[in-house]
Amino acid sequence: MQALFEKVHIDNNKSIQISEISEPFFPSPWHFHPEIEIMYVKQSAGTRIVGNNLNSFREGDLVIVGSGLPHVWRNDDLYYQSSQCLLSKAIVIKFRKDFLGENFFQLPEMKKINRFLERSQFGIWFKGEEKREMIDIIKMMPQKDGVEAIVDLIVLLNKMSITENIEILSKNFTLMDKDLGDNERMDKIISFILEKFKSGIKLCEVA
């Protein structure tokens, strides 16, 4: 299964995209894009695949996915059954690293955030109580616009950059480029994983 290149449509009068999802299941397939993505799951459960990392997710899951890193949030099977009347809710923030100009994150005051954004290319999962303040900011962002939204994003990135209660998700993974062919081995692994969702997967089967 080839990772699909997603062209993110950000309004001409905006530099970041803030979306609220409320669907029976998360619709995005295994995909990648040049934008950095912050994904906060308000309500749902399933399996998250980021690069070569496989893990479960549930309400409160918070992850940042770097540019070019394939990812998918695949709901549990119950969410695909119309009789269950379940909802999957999330807030998704997408932005390019240079959305404030090529040199903004090179400023001395931005060094920690810049290093953090570089690490995000591997995917980062936030753990523990420290993420509560981050989630509070994210929950308010869909109501923000203009300068307020940008300020909130910078504050959020600063909090993310200083917390140590994180897990790097995807190591030794080749980032995707829309002009490059797919990573054949990784595509086979992801296809295998998705086929095994119903029966349960053993990590040794993927190795």
N, C-alpha and C positions, 0 to 999 in steps of 0.2 A: 504494500500500500504506500503510494507516494505521498509525502507531505505536501499539502497544497499551499501555494503562495497566496496570501490574503492581502489585497489592496485595501488599506484602511482609509476610509473617507472621513476626513476631518474638515468641518466647515471652513470656508475661506476666511471668515471673520474670527476664527478660533485657532489656537495653536496646540490644544490638547483635546482629546475626546473622552468624555465621561458618559458612560452608558449604564442604565439600570436594566437588568434582565429579569423578566418574570414569565417563564415558559414552563410547559410540562417537563421539559428536559433541556439541558444546555445544547444548543443547535450546532455549535462550531465543530467541524471535523478536525482530524489531525492536521495541523497547519502551522505556518510561521509567517512572520512579517518583520519589516525593518524597525517597527516601533517597539519601544519598551512597554510592557504590559503589567499592570497591577490588577490582580484578581482577588476579590473578597467575596466569599460565598456566604450569603445571608441565610440561605435555607436550601438544603439539598444533601445528597450523599452519593458516593460512587467511587470511581478510581481516577486518579490524576496521573497523567503521564507527561513528564517534562524532560525532553531529551532522552536520556537512557535511564531515567528514574521512574519507578512505578510505585505508587503509594495510594492509600485510600484518602478520601476527603469527606468532610462533613461540615455542618454549620460552624462558621467561625474560621474556616480555612483562609489563610492569607499568604499569597505568593507573589513574587515579582519575577517576571520572565524577560530575559534580555533579548536584544535584537537578533533575529535569525535563529532563535532556538525553538524547534518544533514542540508543540504542546497540545493537549486535549484534556478536557474534563468530561469523562464518560460516566453518565449516571447509572445507578443500579437498575436492574431490569424492571423493577416495579414502576419506575418513572415513565417507561415506554408503553405502559398499559393504560389505555384511556379510562378503564373502569376504576382506577385508583384515585383519580382527581388530585394528584400530587402536583406541587409547584416547585420549580427550581428558581431561586432568586439570587442575584449577584449584582455587585457593582464592579464595573471594569473601567480602568483608566489607561489610556494609550497615549504615548507621546514619543517624539523623536528626541534623541539626546541633545540635538542642536536646536531645539525649539525656541531657545532664548538666544540663539547665536552660537557660532562655532566655538567661541572662546569663553563663554559665560562660566562653564564649570571648570575652567582653568584658573579662575580667580583664586587667590590665596584662601579666601573665606569658604570656598566651595571644595577644597581639597578632599575632605572626608566624603562628601557626596559623590565627587568624581570617582574616587576609588570604589565606592559602593556600587555605582552604576557599571563600572568595569567588571566587578564581581557578579553582577546580575546576569551576565551572559551565560552563566551556568545554572541560573534559576536559584532562588532563595526562598525558603519556607520560614515563616516567623512563628515562634513558639512562645508559650508561657504568658504571664500576665502583662508583660511589657507591650504586647501588641494591642492591648485594650485602647490605649491612647491613639494609636494609629487608626484603629477601626472607627473610633469616634470622629476623627477627621474625615475619613472616607465616607461615612454615612451622611455627612453634611455637604459633601462636594457636589452631588447632583443638583443642589439648589443654588450653587454658586456660579458666577459667570465673570468673565473679564478678568480684571486684576485679582479679584478675590480668589478665583479658582487657581490662578498661577501661584499666589502666595501660599494657599493651602497645600498645593503640591510640593512646593519647596520645603515647607514646614514638615510635611509628611516624609519626604525623602531624607531630611535631616534626622528625624527620629529613627527611621529605618537604618540609617548609616551608623548610628551610635550604639544600637542594641547588639548585644553579643549572643542573645538567645535565638540563634538562627541555625538552619541546616542548609548547606550547599547541596543542591539536588542532583545536578547532572555533571559528572566529571569525565574528562577524556572524551568529549563528544565534539564532532566536527559540526560547526554551525552551518546552517543552510543559506544558500544564496539563490535568488530567483533565476539567475543566469546559469546555475550549475545543475548538473544531473543529480538525481536523488542518491542518498546514501543507501545502497542496495541492502547491505546487511541490516541496517537499522530499520528499513522499511519492512523486511521480512520479520524482524523481531516484533514490531508493533502489530503487524497483521496477525501474528501468532498469539500475541497477548489479547487482542480484541476477540479472537475466536474462542479463547479460553475463559472469558469472563463468566460464562454460565456455569462451567464445571469447577471453577477455582483453579488457580495457577500456582505451580511450585517454582520458586526462583531457580532451582537447579535445572528446570526444563528450558529456561531462557539462556542460561550460561553457555 
